[in-house]
Amino acid sequence: MDQAIRSIEAAGRRLWPRNSQERAVERFYEPGVERYANYHGGMLNFGLWTGDVRDYPTASRNLVRRVARSIDLAPESRLLDVGCGMGAQDVLLARELGCNSIDGVDVTWKHVVTARKRAQEARLESRLRFHHGTAVDLSFADGSFTHIICIEGAEHFDTRRRFLAEAFRVLAPGGRIALTDFSMKRVPVTAFERLLAELGRRGWHVPRENVDTADGFRASIEHAGFRNVRIEEAGSDVIPGYYVRCMRSADSGSPARACGLMRSCSTCTAGAFSNTSSCRRKSRKPAVAITPARAFFSIASRGRTVSA
Ligand SMILES: C[S@@+](CC[C@H](N)C(=O)[O-])C[C@H]1O[C@@H](n2cnc3c(N)ncnc32)[C@H](O)[C@@H]1O
């Protein structure tokens, strides 16, 4: 193994305590990373299926670009990406927007290693740094960043509220944060709805406190101290497109089959988590179709100097 790869695989691994949420999430994502690291271009989001978007790579990049635009990312931004996954979105931001300084944090060690290799292959390692860590205890000084993004990770954090407090702390006054996240349309009413929501929550490793509605979500962001909070519902442009695409790859018998099935299940989970009442079973398909789930963009700023 060459020296550079050896140091990528050695630096900064943390061992999460037994029974911690961090350990459970890491074990959830770790299996098969070597096989899926480049599937979907290395992205793990559901994509944003607007306009004439027809394929997953376009949809996933569309989502990342939309998030970046919402907080005016620029070359001089000091960006923190929390729950950065395998770093593909950060390579995109560095290449397309010229972001010169991005720190990514992820709880899954294999994702961090993959992200570091990706940065190295793209010759961007001087601008992109990836850390093994947890969103709820960030190892950065107060006011270190001008911008934070968190794409489809916050539902896992123990808890989302603790993360938002940390995000507020490490963001400089006037800085901005953008999240894409999932919430429920309403509180489940029937026993069946409650059961589905609970199964989804557990299967997708979502702490009970993170199961919330959009109003609760807004309250959490404001409680952390953020102002100018804007929440946009994007559910109908997220889950249905992803679901259709996954079903195609699951049907194709390609190497993507297993991954397609897995992602379809996760689509169910996110959807059930979003709105249990909209589940319906499709006759010949191996998963439950959910339309539409609620996914959100939330944009907020720290302090009053920037309006979102
Ligand atoms: C659905 S993936 C999204 C990854 C990436 N943002 C993307 O869109 O490709 C969620 C990510 O959040 C990470 N994650 C979950 N809990 C975390 C925590 N407490 N701290 C940091 N990362 C966490 C997971 O390891 C996983 O990489």
PDBQT file of the ligand as one rigid body, heavy atoms in Angstrom, charges set to zero:
ROOT
HETATM    1  C1  LIG A 401     -28.076   9.667   3.815  1.00  0.00    +0.000 C 
HETATM    2  S1  LIG A 401     -26.374   9.909   4.116  1.00  0.00    +0.000 S 
HETATM    3  C2  LIG A 401     -26.108  11.468   3.276  1.00  0.00    +0.000 C 
HETATM    4  C3  LIG A 401     -24.646  11.668   2.976  1.00  0.00    +0.000 C 
HETATM    5  C4  LIG A 401     -24.332  12.923   2.153  1.00  0.00    +0.000 C 
HETATM    6  N1  LIG A 401     -24.785  14.128   2.788  1.00  0.00    +0.000 N 
HETATM    7  C5  LIG A 401     -24.928  12.822   0.769  1.00  0.00    +0.000 C 
HETATM    8  O1  LIG A 401     -25.934  13.491   0.507  1.00  0.00    +0.000 OA
HETATM    9  O2  LIG A 401     -24.384  12.059  -0.048  1.00  0.00    +0.000 OA
HETATM   10  C6  LIG A 401     -26.321  10.388   5.836  1.00  0.00    +0.000 C 
HETATM   11  C7  LIG A 401     -24.903  10.542   6.346  1.00  0.00    +0.000 C 
HETATM   12  O3  LIG A 401     -24.957  11.074   7.674  1.00  0.00    +0.000 OA
HETATM   13  C8  LIG A 401     -23.918  10.467   8.405  1.00  0.00    +0.000 C 
HETATM   14  N2  LIG A 401     -24.219  10.630   9.839  1.00  0.00    +0.000 N 
HETATM   15  C9  LIG A 401     -25.215  10.051  10.545  1.00  0.00    +0.000 A 
HETATM   16  N3  LIG A 401     -25.153  10.404  11.848  1.00  0.00    +0.000 NA
HETATM   17  C10 LIG A 401     -24.111  11.267  11.963  1.00  0.00    +0.000 A 
HETATM   18  C11 LIG A 401     -23.551  12.015  13.036  1.00  0.00    +0.000 A 
HETATM   19  N4  LIG A 401     -24.025  11.922  14.290  1.00  0.00    +0.000 N 
HETATM   20  N5  LIG A 401     -22.510  12.824  12.781  1.00  0.00    +0.000 NA
HETATM   21  C12 LIG A 401     -21.982  12.925  11.520  1.00  0.00    +0.000 A 
HETATM   22  N6  LIG A 401     -22.467  12.227  10.470  1.00  0.00    +0.000 NA
HETATM   23  C13 LIG A 401     -23.517  11.418  10.673  1.00  0.00    +0.000 A 
HETATM   24  C14 LIG A 401     -23.914   9.026   7.923  1.00  0.00    +0.000 C 
HETATM   25  O4  LIG A 401     -22.736   8.344   8.223  1.00  0.00    +0.000 OA
HETATM   26  C15 LIG A 401     -24.133   9.227   6.442  1.00  0.00    +0.000 C 
HETATM   27  O5  LIG A 401     -22.903   9.363   5.760  1.00  0.00    +0.000 OA
ENDROOT
TORSDOF 0
